[in-house]
Amino acid sequence: MDVKVFRTFLEVAKVKHFGRAAENLYITQAAVSARIKQLESFFDTQLFIRDRNAIKLTSSGERLIAYAENMVRTLEQSKAELLLTKAHSIQLALAGTPNVWDAYLQHCLGVVVDAFSGYAFSAETLSRGQMHRALLERTLDIAVGLDPLKSDELNCIKVADLELVLVSTEPTLQQQAMQQGYVYVDWGTRFASEHAARHSKMPPPFLRTSTGRIALDFILQKGGASYLPASMVEGFIDTQQLYVVEDAEPWFRPVYLSYRKDAASLEQITQVKRLLDKTEPAMPFLLQQAGEQSKS
């Protein structure tokens, strides 16, 4: 079935008029009618109720809309992918968990893209489980996270250490910081167990989140404390919007890069790994701008 038939169906469903649909699609009204009849014949059901002054979808037509939209969207995506492949010799799909993008990967992405010429990249935010499945299904080339992905088909390599510091919007000691507006950020499975051991007697956190950026924005607005990457809070410490809780020890979390052992783009993935090995965590560009504006 030609996807043009589904596009025509969606346009008629949208404008409720064969003539206007024909004008919008730059085809004749007879062609519109023929395509709708083709669909009705294929599905052996009536899709529109035709009155003299109006056209209405039947219940079958209503149900077909979602499938038609999905088919058209899938074709457009595949066409874009093929055009991208034609324009670029290699494509690399990169993904990271939300907290890794905030704390590390956002800065690294610029470094990686600058180092490659003639390459196309896709960058996604995915959960640990989603990255694991995507690597095994070969829809993802590189996964970056704070927990190793374990599989016989994958290589998982440490590429950086992320330093987390306990910061507060007020100069305070650790015990006070943990009791007044503390925001818990999910920095990985191991962090969760170590956090429970280190702060076993603290009350429940005021807020839980999966990203450091949410925690940072929240405590800057409402006040409070959180474990955040040193690279992310550096500018806000300089302007005394945040203070390091001095009696709290820093936390170092490893950052892991995972990929398939038999990946088609193994050479390029190895190059990305080397770049990440050399790239220190740095404040994301938008946060750099915010820090600079605070100073001026």
C-alpha positions as CSV (number, residue, x, y, z in Angstrom):
1,M,0.0,0.0,0.0
2,D,1.4,3.4,-1.1
3,V,2.0,5.7,1.8
4,K,0.5,8.5,-0.3
5,V,-2.9,6.8,0.2
6,F,-2.5,7.2,4.0
7,R,-1.4,10.8,3.7
8,T,-4.5,11.5,1.6
9,F,-6.7,9.8,4.2
10,L,-5.2,11.9,7.0
11,E,-5.7,15.1,5.1
12,V,-9.4,14.3,4.3
13,A,-9.9,13.4,8.0
14,K,-8.3,16.7,9.0
15,V,-10.2,19.1,6.7
16,K,-13.4,17.0,6.3
17,H,-13.6,18.0,2.6
18,F,-12.4,16.2,-0.5
19,G,-11.9,19.4,-2.5
20,R,-9.8,21.2,0.1
21,A,-7.8,18.0,0.7
22,A,-7.0,17.9,-3.0
23,E,-5.9,21.5,-3.0
24,N,-3.7,21.0,0.0
25,L,-2.1,17.9,-1.5
26,Y,-1.8,19.5,-5.0
27,I,-3.7,16.7,-6.7
28,T,-7.1,16.4,-8.3
29,Q,-10.3,15.7,-6.4
30,A,-10.7,12.5,-8.5
31,A,-7.3,11.3,-7.2
32,V,-8.4,11.9,-3.6
33,S,-11.6,9.9,-4.1
34,A,-9.7,7.1,-5.9
35,R,-7.2,6.8,-3.0
36,I,-9.9,6.7,-0.4
37,K,-11.8,4.0,-2.3
38,Q,-8.5,2.1,-2.5
39,L,-8.2,2.2,1.2
40,E,-11.8,1.2,1.8
41,S,-11.4,-1.7,-0.6
42,F,-8.2,-2.8,1.1
43,F,-9.8,-2.8,4.6
44,D,-13.2,-3.8,3.3
45,T,-14.9,-1.1,5.3
46,Q,-16.3,2.4,4.9
47,L,-14.0,5.1,6.3
48,F,-16.1,8.2,5.6
49,I,-19.8,9.0,5.7
50,R,-20.4,11.3,2.7
51,D,-23.2,13.9,3.0
52,R,-23.8,16.8,0.6
53,N,-22.3,19.4,2.8
54,A,-20.1,17.4,5.2
55,I,-17.8,14.4,5.5
56,K,-17.6,12.5,8.8
57,L,-15.3,9.6,9.8
58,T,-16.9,6.3,10.5
59,S,-15.9,4.4,13.6
60,S,-13.5,2.4,11.4
61,G,-12.0,5.6,10.1
62,E,-11.5,6.9,13.6
63,R,-9.5,3.8,14.5
64,L,-7.4,3.9,11.3
65,I,-6.1,7.4,12.1
66,A,-3.5,6.3,14.7
67,Y,-2.2,3.5,12.3
68,A,-2.0,5.9,9.4
69,E,-0.1,8.5,11.4
70,N,2.3,5.9,12.6
71,M,2.9,4.6,9.0
72,V,3.5,8.1,7.6
73,R,5.8,9.0,10.5
74,T,7.8,5.8,10.2
75,L,8.4,6.4,6.5
76,E,9.5,10.0,7.1
77,Q,11.9,8.9,9.8
78,S,13.4,6.1,7.6
79,K,13.7,8.6,4.7
80,A,15.6,11.0,6.9
81,E,17.9,8.3,8.2
82,L,18.7,7.2,4.6
83,L,19.4,10.7,3.5
84,L,21.6,11.2,6.5
85,T,23.5,8.0,5.6
86,K,24.0,9.3,2.1
87,A,25.3,12.6,3.3
88,H,27.6,11.2,6.0
89,S,30.0,8.3,5.8
90,I,29.5,7.1,9.4
91,Q,26.7,7.6,11.9
92,L,27.2,7.1,15.7
93,A,24.3,6.8,18.2
94,L,25.2,8.0,21.7
95,A,23.1,7.8,24.8
96,G,23.5,8.6,28.5
97,T,21.4,8.6,31.6
98,P,19.9,12.0,32.6
99,N,22.3,12.6,35.4
100,V,25.4,11.7,33.2
101,W,24.3,14.3,30.6
102,D,24.0,17.0,33.2
103,A,27.3,16.2,35.0
104,Y,29.6,15.0,32.2
105,L,28.4,14.0,28.8
106,Q,27.0,17.4,27.7
107,H,30.5,18.9,27.6
108,C,32.0,15.8,26.1
109,L,29.5,15.8,23.2
110,G,31.0,19.1,21.9
111,V,34.5,17.6,22.2
112,V,33.6,14.5,20.3
113,V,31.7,16.2,17.5
114,D,34.6,18.7,17.0
115,A,37.0,15.7,16.6
116,F,35.1,13.9,13.9
117,S,34.6,15.2,10.3
118,G,32.0,13.9,8.0
119,Y,30.2,12.0,10.8
120,A,26.6,12.2,11.9
121,F,25.7,11.8,15.5
122,S,22.5,11.2,17.4
123,A,22.3,12.0,21.2
124,E,19.6,10.6,23.4
125,T,18.7,10.5,27.1
126,L,17.8,6.9,28.1
127,S,17.5,5.0,31.3
128,R,20.1,2.3,32.2
129,G,17.7,-0.5,31.1
130,Q,16.8,1.3,27.8
131,M,20.5,1.7,27.0
132,H,21.2,-2.0,27.7
133,R,18.4,-3.1,25.4
134,A,19.4,-0.7,22.7
135,L,23.0,-1.9,22.7
136,L,21.9,-5.5,22.4
137,E,19.4,-4.7,19.7
138,R,22.1,-2.7,17.8
139,T,20.1,0.5,17.7
140,L,22.7,2.3,19.9
141,D,26.5,2.4,19.5
142,I,27.7,4.0,22.8
143,A,26.1,4.1,26.2
144,V,27.4,6.2,29.1
145,G,26.2,5.8,32.7
146,L,27.2,5.6,36.3
147,D,26.5,1.9,36.6
148,P,28.3,-0.8,34.4
149,L,26.1,-2.6,31.9
150,K,26.8,-6.3,32.3
151,S,26.5,-8.7,29.3
152,D,28.8,-11.2,27.5
153,E,28.2,-9.2,24.3
154,L,29.2,-5.8,25.8
155,N,32.5,-4.1,26.7
156,C,32.1,-1.8,29.7
157,I,35.0,0.6,30.5
158,K,35.5,3.3,33.1
159,V,36.3,6.6,31.3
160,A,36.1,9.2,34.1
161,D,35.5,9.9,37.8
162,L,32.8,12.3,38.8
163,E,33.4,14.2,42.0
164,L,30.2,14.9,44.0
165,V,30.2,17.5,46.7
166,L,27.6,18.3,49.3
167,V,26.5,22.0,48.7
168,S,24.0,24.2,50.5
169,T,22.5,27.6,49.8
170,E,23.6,28.6,53.3
171,P,27.0,28.1,55.1
172,T,26.2,25.1,57.3
173,L,27.4,21.8,58.7
174,Q,26.6,18.4,57.3
175,Q,24.0,17.5,59.9
176,Q,22.0,20.7,59.3
177,A,22.3,20.4,55.6
178,M,20.8,16.9,55.5
179,Q,17.9,18.0,57.7
180,Q,16.9,21.2,56.0
181,G,15.6,20.9,52.5
182,Y,17.9,18.1,51.4
183,V,17.4,17.0,47.7
184,Y,18.4,13.4,46.9
185,V,19.8,12.9,43.4
186,D,20.1,9.4,42.0
187,W,23.7,9.0,41.2
188,G,23.5,5.3,40.5
189,T,22.9,2.0,42.3
190,R,26.2,2.0,44.3
191,F,25.6,5.6,45.4
192,A,22.2,4.6,46.7
193,S,23.6,1.9,49.0
194,E,26.6,4.0,50.1
195,H,24.3,7.0,50.8
196,A,22.1,4.8,53.0
197,A,25.1,3.7,55.0
198,R,26.7,7.2,55.3
199,H,23.4,8.9,56.2
200,S,21.5,6.2,58.0
201,K,19.9,8.5,60.6
202,M,18.9,11.4,58.3
203,P,15.1,12.1,57.8
204,P,13.6,11.4,54.4
205,P,14.8,13.8,51.7
206,F,12.6,16.8,50.9
207,L,12.8,15.9,47.1
208,R,14.1,13.0,45.0
209,T,15.1,13.4,41.4
210,S,17.1,11.6,38.7
211,T,19.0,14.6,37.5
212,G,21.5,17.0,39.1
213,R,20.1,19.9,37.0
214,I,16.7,19.6,38.6
215,A,18.2,19.6,42.1
216,L,20.4,22.6,41.3
217,D,17.6,24.7,39.9
218,F,15.4,23.7,42.9
219,I,17.8,24.6,45.7
220,L,18.8,27.8,44.0
221,Q,15.2,28.8,43.9
222,K,13.9,27.4,47.2
223,G,17.0,26.9,49.3
224,G,18.4,23.6,50.5
225,A,21.3,21.1,50.0
226,S,22.3,18.4,47.6
227,Y,25.2,16.2,46.4
228,L,26.1,17.7,43.0
229,P,29.1,17.5,40.7
230,A,31.9,19.9,41.5
231,S,32.0,20.9,37.9
232,M,28.3,21.8,37.8
233,V,28.4,24.0,41.0
234,E,31.8,25.7,40.6
235,G,30.4,29.0,39.2
236,F,27.7,29.2,41.9
237,I,30.2,28.6,44.6
238,D,32.3,31.5,43.2
239,T,29.3,33.8,43.5
240,Q,28.4,32.5,46.9
241,Q,25.0,31.3,45.7
242,L,26.1,27.9,47.0
243,Y,28.5,26.8,49.7
244,V,30.4,23.6,50.1
245,V,29.5,21.8,53.3
246,E,33.0,21.6,54.7
247,D,32.6,18.7,57.1
248,A,31.1,16.5,54.3
249,E,33.6,14.3,52.4
250,P,33.4,14.4,48.6
251,W,32.0,11.4,46.7
252,F,33.7,10.0,43.6
253,R,31.5,8.1,41.2
254,P,33.0,6.3,38.1
255,V,31.5,7.0,34.7
256,Y,31.3,3.9,32.4
257,L,31.2,3.7,28.6
258,S,29.6,0.5,27.1
259,Y,29.4,-0.8,23.6
260,R,29.1,-4.1,21.7
261,K,32.2,-6.1,21.3
262,D,31.3,-6.8,17.7
263,A,30.1,-3.3,16.9
264,A,30.4,-2.3,13.2
265,S,31.8,1.1,14.2
266,L,34.4,-0.3,16.6
267,E,37.2,1.9,15.4
268,Q,35.1,5.1,15.8
269,I,33.8,4.0,19.2
270,T,37.4,3.4,20.3
271,Q,38.2,7.0,19.2
272,V,35.3,8.3,21.2
273,K,36.5,6.4,24.2
274,R,40.0,8.0,24.0
275,L,38.4,11.4,23.8
276,L,36.3,10.8,26.8
277,D,39.4,9.5,28.7
278,K,41.0,12.8,28.1
279,T,38.0,15.0,28.9
280,E,37.5,16.2,32.4
281,P,33.9,16.9,33.7
282,A,33.1,20.5,33.0
283,M,30.2,22.8,33.7
284,P,27.6,22.7,30.9
285,F,27.5,25.8,28.6
286,L,24.2,27.1,29.8
287,L,25.3,26.9,33.4
288,Q,28.6,28.6,32.5
289,Q,26.5,31.5,31.1
290,A,24.3,31.6,34.3
291,G,27.4,31.7,36.5
292,E,28.9,34.5,34.4
293,Q,25.7,36.5,34.6
294,S,25.7,36.1,38.3
295,K,29.2,37.6,38.6
296,S,28.4,40.6,36.5
